[in-house]
Amino acid sequence: MRSFAVVALLGAATCWLQAQTPKSAAAAVSQYPVPTVNLSFGSPQLTPLGQKGTVMMGNTTCSPDGSLFLEIAGSPVRMDFVLHSLADGTEDVQFAANVVPGYKDLGWPEHYFASDNSVVTLVQAAPLNNSMAESEKERWVKVALVYDRKGTLEHVVPIPQDVDPKSIGMYGSGDLLLVAKDAARNRLRLLVLDKDGDIKNELSLFDGDYDAGQKAGKKQPVAKVMDAADFIQIIPDGNNLLLVPQGTAATVIEINEQGIVRATDLQLPPGYLIRSFLSANGAYWTISTYEHATTIYDKASGKGSANFLNGPLFQFNSFDGSLVRRLDIPKELFDNVLCAHNGKFTALTTDKTTGRLEELIGSVPR
């Protein structure tokens, strides 16, 4: 028997994204005038990852070369999350620095970004203090750790202390893109940082801003309990980056170091929301979805949460966002298809007895 443990720690203290599998795939989706195919998956193959008690964060992503990136912890007690990449189900690389010059007491990655050449993690750390005063309170800052794809730490980028980054990406030049929230103006801040952590440029999304734009909220059915700024996935796309607003049906924005390149409205069928980008290479974008989003309020605390059902995969024309086809997933894998690359669809499950992660490879039947 196989199960899958996912901790949906997605960054918002008052909003937990809870995904559930529909009782039946037939009841969960409607018919749309686009081709629909059923993905077929092979037998599960053991990976080097996982043990009894392993917990995985709900922020898995797929790099352009098809490698899976995931944060896992040895147990729900320690919560010692480490970022891994998994290629071909066998090659495991960890991105965890034991020693970071100038810092101590590093936290686990709050956000991360992966390209074919580099990996960036955003962590909290305590600067080493030259003072020996015992009464001095420990100070925490945020830093970006830049690794090569072999897991070697290349350099550390300090984040300006007045910036609270919500997501992070990196251009081919090595400059970083930070998505932050300007709470005073209810706008997003897009900051381009150099390798020393100095701000080179500040970009504006104008009316495309997920918080302040003319369309903000219209395509965010759970906007009252979920701030889109907290759930922006940054995906490499050639020399540029894509901003993907998870949990919404809002616009996907392509951006370079000078500003917006283009904005693409995905032709999602009514009721569906973006869950995650599974592939952003070639002529098609493959996206996993949520559907039937609802909000739940706790009367005692006054806090709200968002509840979603897992939907199918959709493929879109990457040029104009038009819907190309729907890909239906076996109901037992609704939550677990994490990557699409060169016609191959990768899912993860967990062996309930050993806790080992297993990889399943799916494809479109010929």
Secondary structure per residue as TSV (DSSP state, phi and psi in degrees):
chain	resnum	aa	ss	phi	psi
A	1	M	-	360.0	143.3
A	2	R	E	-122.9	144.4
A	3	S	E	-138.0	175.2
A	4	F	-	-146.2	118.3
A	5	A	-	-99.4	121.3
A	6	V	E	-129.5	127.0
A	7	V	E	-98.1	118.1
A	8	A	-	-89.6	61.4
A	9	L	-	-86.3	89.8
A	10	L	-	-107.9	13.9
A	11	G	S	108.3	-21.6
A	12	A	-	-102.0	122.7
A	13	A	T	-62.6	-31.1
A	14	T	T	-104.8	5.3
A	15	C	-	-136.5	114.1
A	16	W	-	-110.0	126.1
A	17	L	E	-83.0	116.4
A	18	Q	E	-114.4	116.0
A	19	A	E	-105.6	138.7
A	20	Q	E	-129.3	148.2
A	21	T	-	-82.5	132.3
A	22	P	-	-58.5	152.6
A	23	K	S	-61.8	-32.5
A	24	S	-	-150.1	141.0
A	25	A	H	-61.4	-36.0
A	26	A	H	-64.9	-34.3
A	27	A	H	-79.8	-16.6
A	28	A	H	-91.0	-20.4
A	29	V	-	-126.4	150.7
A	30	S	-	-102.6	169.8
A	31	Q	-	-86.3	133.4
A	32	Y	-	-125.4	150.8
A	33	P	S	-76.7	51.9
A	34	V	S	-134.4	155.1
A	35	P	-	-57.6	139.6
A	36	T	E	-125.5	130.3
A	37	V	E	-127.7	155.3
A	38	N	E	-103.8	122.2
A	39	L	-	-72.2	141.5
A	40	S	E	-115.1	131.8
A	41	F	E	-115.7	146.1
A	42	G	-	-83.5	-169.1
A	43	S	-	-74.6	148.1
A	44	P	-	-67.7	140.2
A	45	Q	E	-119.0	134.2
A	46	L	E	-63.6	143.3
A	47	T	E	-112.2	170.2
A	48	P	E	-74.2	-5.6
A	49	L	E	-98.9	150.4
A	50	G	E	100.1	151.9
A	51	Q	-	-159.2	178.5
A	52	K	T	-61.4	130.2
A	53	G	T	90.9	-3.0
A	54	T	-	-61.2	136.4
A	55	V	E	-122.4	140.0
A	56	M	E	-119.1	136.1
A	57	M	E	-70.2	153.9
A	58	G	S	-89.0	36.7
A	59	N	-	-125.3	32.5
A	60	T	-	-63.3	144.0
A	61	T	E	-140.9	175.1
A	62	C	E	-127.8	125.5
A	63	S	-	-80.1	165.2
A	64	P	T	-59.4	-23.2
A	65	D	T	-87.7	3.7
A	66	G	S	93.2	2.7
A	67	S	-	-76.9	142.1
A	68	L	E	-85.3	140.1
A	69	F	E	-120.3	129.9
A	70	L	E	-150.0	148.3
A	71	E	E	-104.6	123.7
A	72	I	E	-130.2	153.3
A	73	A	E	-124.0	150.7
A	74	G	S	-66.2	-27.9
A	75	S	-	-160.1	157.5
A	76	P	T	-71.3	-8.3
A	77	V	T	-83.4	-49.7
A	78	R	T	-76.4	-35.2
A	79	M	-	51.7	41.4
A	80	D	-	-91.1	70.7
A	81	F	-	-68.9	134.7
A	82	V	E	-128.2	138.0
A	83	L	E	-80.9	131.7
A	84	H	E	-124.5	152.5
A	85	S	E	-114.2	144.5
A	86	L	E	-130.8	113.8
A	87	A	E	-112.1	131.3
A	88	D	T	55.4	23.2
A	89	G	T	73.2	-0.1
A	90	T	T	-129.3	-30.2
A	91	E	E	-93.8	106.4
A	92	D	E	-104.6	127.2
A	93	V	E	-124.6	133.6
A	94	Q	E	-101.4	145.2
A	95	F	E	-120.4	81.9
A	96	A	-	-148.0	112.4
A	97	A	-	-85.8	126.9
A	98	N	S	-75.7	-34.1
A	99	V	-	-131.3	126.9
A	100	V	-	-121.1	114.6
A	101	P	T	-53.4	126.6
A	102	G	T	89.2	-2.8
A	103	Y	E	-138.1	162.6
A	104	K	E	-144.4	171.5
A	105	D	S	50.2	59.1
A	106	L	-	-75.9	140.0
A	107	G	-	-86.1	175.1
A	108	W	-	-79.4	159.2
A	109	P	-	-58.9	126.1
A	110	E	S	-82.8	-35.4
A	111	H	E	-145.7	158.9
A	112	Y	E	-151.6	166.6
A	113	F	E	-143.5	139.8
A	114	A	E	-134.4	128.6
A	115	S	-	-119.5	-175.4
A	116	D	S	-70.0	-18.7
A	117	N	S	-113.5	-27.2
A	118	S	E	-142.2	160.7
A	119	V	E	-133.9	134.8
A	120	V	E	-123.1	130.5
A	121	T	E	-117.0	144.7
A	122	L	E	-108.8	119.6
A	123	V	E	-134.5	160.8
A	124	Q	E	-89.9	144.4
A	125	A	E	-150.4	157.4
A	126	A	E	-104.9	121.1
A	127	P	E	-62.6	142.8
A	128	L	-	-65.8	133.9
A	129	N	-	-107.0	126.1
A	130	N	S	-71.5	-22.1
A	131	S	-	-76.6	142.3
A	132	M	-	-100.4	11.1
A	133	A	-	-66.1	119.7
A	134	E	T	-69.0	-25.4
A	135	S	T	-79.6	-11.3
A	136	E	S	-72.9	127.9
A	137	K	-	-74.8	137.6
A	138	E	-	-66.4	136.1
A	139	R	-	-109.1	136.2
A	140	W	-	-110.1	138.5
A	141	V	E	-133.2	171.3
A	142	K	E	-110.7	139.6
A	143	V	E	-135.6	153.5
A	144	A	E	-103.7	126.9
A	145	L	E	-102.3	121.7
A	146	V	E	-105.3	121.7
A	147	Y	E	-115.1	158.1
A	148	D	E	-84.8	176.5
A	149	R	T	-73.9	-7.2
A	150	K	T	-91.0	0.9
A	151	G	S	90.7	10.3
A	152	T	-	-87.4	126.3
A	153	L	E	-69.9	123.0
A	154	E	E	-97.3	-44.6
A	155	H	E	-163.2	167.8
A	156	V	E	-118.5	132.7
A	157	V	E	-114.9	114.9
A	158	P	E	-71.8	138.6
A	159	I	-	-92.9	132.4
A	160	P	-	-51.0	136.5
A	161	Q	T	-69.3	-18.8
A	162	D	T	-91.1	10.9
A	163	V	-	-114.3	130.7
A	164	D	-	-111.6	90.1
A	165	P	E	-69.0	137.0
A	166	K	E	-98.5	-25.8
A	167	S	E	-158.6	162.5
A	168	I	E	-142.0	145.1
A	169	G	E	-144.7	173.1
A	170	M	E	-142.6	134.6
A	171	Y	-	-83.2	166.4
A	172	G	T	-61.3	-24.2
A	173	S	T	-71.5	-15.3
A	174	G	S	97.8	-9.8
A	175	D	-	-71.4	146.9
A	176	L	E	-97.7	150.9
A	177	L	E	-113.4	122.2
A	178	L	E	-108.7	131.0
A	179	V	E	-101.2	119.3
A	180	A	E	-130.3	167.1
A	181	K	E	-107.6	128.2
A	182	D	E	-96.6	91.4
A	183	A	T	-64.3	-33.1
A	184	A	T	-64.2	-36.5
A	185	R	T	-106.2	1.8
A	186	N	T	53.2	48.9
A	187	R	E	-135.8	159.8
A	188	L	E	-82.7	146.8
A	189	R	E	-109.9	128.8
A	190	L	E	-114.1	111.0
A	191	L	E	-114.3	131.4
A	192	V	E	-99.3	119.5
A	193	L	E	-111.1	142.9
A	194	D	-	-84.6	-175.3
A	195	K	T	-69.0	-14.7
A	196	D	T	-94.2	-1.7
A	197	G	S	87.1	8.8
A	198	D	-	-84.3	141.3
A	199	I	E	-75.6	117.2
A	200	K	E	-88.8	-33.1
A	201	N	E	-159.0	147.8
A	202	E	E	-121.1	124.8
A	203	L	E	-103.1	158.3
A	204	S	-	-124.5	141.4
A	205	L	-	-93.8	-4.8
A	206	F	G	51.7	-128.2
A	207	D	G	-72.2	-9.3
A	208	G	G	-84.9	0.0
A	209	D	-	-60.8	129.1
A	210	Y	T	-67.8	-18.4
A	211	D	T	-101.1	-41.1
A	212	A	T	-114.1	-6.4
A	213	G	S	-69.7	169.2
A	214	Q	T	-63.4	-28.8
A	215	K	T	-94.1	-5.3
A	216	A	T	-59.1	132.0
A	217	G	T	93.0	-33.8
A	218	K	T	-65.0	-33.4
A	219	K	T	-109.7	25.0
A	220	Q	-	-128.2	83.2
A	221	P	T	-65.0	-16.4
A	222	V	T	-114.2	29.8
A	223	A	T	-61.5	-25.6
A	224	K	T	-70.2	-22.2
A	225	V	T	-119.8	-5.4
A	226	M	-	-137.2	122.2
A	227	D	-	-89.0	119.6
A	228	A	G	-57.0	-27.1
A	229	A	G	-61.8	-25.4
A	230	D	G	-80.2	-10.2
A	231	F	G	-133.2	45.3
A	232	I	E	-96.8	117.5
A	233	Q	E	-87.9	131.1
A	234	I	E	-108.2	123.6
A	235	I	E	-121.4	132.9
A	236	P	E	-71.7	137.9
A	237	D	E	-141.1	91.2
A	238	G	T	65.2	-129.1
A	239	N	T	-86.0	-5.0
A	240	N	E	-110.6	-179.8
A	241	L	E	-125.2	147.1
A	242	L	E	-106.5	133.3
A	243	L	E	-98.6	117.7
A	244	V	E	-116.1	111.9
A	245	P	E	-83.2	93.9
A	246	Q	T	-66.5	148.6
A	247	G	T	76.6	12.4
A	248	T	S	-137.0	175.8
A	249	A	-	-113.8	27.3
A	250	A	-	-78.7	176.1
A	251	T	-	-70.9	139.8
A	252	V	E	-87.7	127.4
A	253	I	E	-114.8	128.1
A	254	E	E	-96.8	133.2
A	255	I	E	-141.6	139.5
A	256	N	-	-111.2	-166.6
A	257	E	S	-75.0	-8.9
A	258	Q	S	-105.0	-19.2
A	259	G	S	153.7	-162.4
A	260	I	E	-70.6	133.7
A	261	V	E	-92.7	-46.0
A	262	R	E	-166.2	162.2
A	263	A	E	-125.0	132.3
A	264	T	E	-122.7	120.5
A	265	D	-	-88.5	114.6
A	266	L	-	-73.4	136.3
A	267	Q	-	-84.2	62.4
A	268	L	-	-66.4	137.2
A	269	P	-	-61.1	154.2
A	270	P	T	-56.2	137.6
A	271	G	T	92.1	-8.1
A	272	Y	E	-103.0	148.0
A	273	L	E	-129.6	156.6
A	274	I	E	-70.1	128.0
A	275	R	E	-97.2	-55.4
A	276	S	E	-160.5	147.1
A	277	F	E	-77.0	123.1
A	278	L	E	-98.5	-21.2
A	279	S	E	-159.0	131.7
A	280	A	-	-131.7	37.8
A	281	N	S	-126.7	147.3
A	282	G	T	84.8	-160.0
A	283	A	T	-80.1	-12.3
A	284	Y	E	-127.1	146.9
A	285	W	E	-107.0	128.5
A	286	T	E	-106.3	127.9
A	287	I	E	-131.4	133.0
A	288	S	E	-85.1	155.5
A	289	T	E	-131.8	159.9
A	290	Y	E	-108.0	160.9
A	291	E	E	-145.7	162.4
A	292	H	E	53.6	54.8
A	293	A	E	-70.9	136.6
A	294	T	E	-134.1	159.9
A	295	T	E	-114.2	145.3
A	296	I	E	-127.8	135.2
A	297	Y	E	-118.4	136.5
A	298	D	-	-94.4	115.1
A	299	K	T	-63.9	-33.3
A	300	A	T	-69.0	-45.9
A	301	S	T	-93.4	-20.8
A	302	G	-	77.9	5.8
A	303	K	-	-90.8	151.0
A	304	G	E	-116.2	158.6
A	305	S	E	-139.3	162.5
A	306	A	E	-110.2	138.7
A	307	N	E	-124.4	128.8
A	308	F	E	-127.4	153.1
A	309	L	E	-97.3	146.4
A	310	N	E	-76.3	134.9
A	311	G	E	-107.6	-174.3
A	312	P	E	-77.6	-178.4
A	313	L	E	-91.5	147.9
A	314	F	E	-127.4	145.1
A	315	Q	E	-113.0	136.1
A	316	F	E	-123.7	150.7
A	317	N	E	-66.8	122.9
A	318	S	T	-71.8	-11.6
A	319	F	T	-83.8	-45.2
A	320	D	T	-125.6	0.3
A	321	G	-	78.6	7.6
A	322	S	-	-69.9	146.4
A	323	L	E	-76.6	127.8
A	324	V	E	-100.4	-49.2
A	325	R	E	-165.1	162.6
A	326	R	E	-107.9	141.0
A	327	L	E	-118.1	113.4
A	328	D	E	-86.1	143.1
A	329	I	-	-113.9	142.9
A	330	P	-	-53.4	136.2
A	331	K	G	-58.6	-28.3
A	332	E	G	-74.3	-10.6
A	333	L	G	-113.0	12.7
A	334	F	T	-53.6	-36.5
A	335	D	T	-91.1	-6.0
A	336	N	T	-120.2	-2.0
A	337	V	E	-79.0	117.2
A	338	L	E	-119.1	-12.6
A	339	C	E	-152.7	143.7
A	340	A	E	-130.4	126.0
A	341	H	E	-154.6	121.5
A	342	N	T	51.8	43.4
A	343	G	T	80.7	3.0
A	344	K	E	-109.5	135.4
A	345	F	E	-116.8	124.4
A	346	T	E	-107.9	130.5
A	347	A	E	-123.6	155.3
A	348	L	E	-121.4	138.3
A	349	T	E	-130.4	175.4
A	350	T	E	-126.0	131.6
A	351	D	E	-72.0	120.0
A	352	K	T	-65.4	-28.7
A	353	T	T	-76.6	-45.7
A	354	T	T	-101.6	-20.5
A	355	G	-	81.8	-0.1
A	356	R	E	-70.5	137.5
A	357	L	E	-74.0	141.4
A	358	E	E	-124.1	142.6
A	359	E	E	-105.4	134.9
A	360	L	E	-120.4	136.3
A	361	I	E	-108.9	126.0
A	362	G	E	-113.3	163.3
A	363	S	E	-155.5	170.4
A	364	V	-	-86.7	120.5
A	365	P	-	-58.0	140.5
A	366	R	-	-88.9	360.0
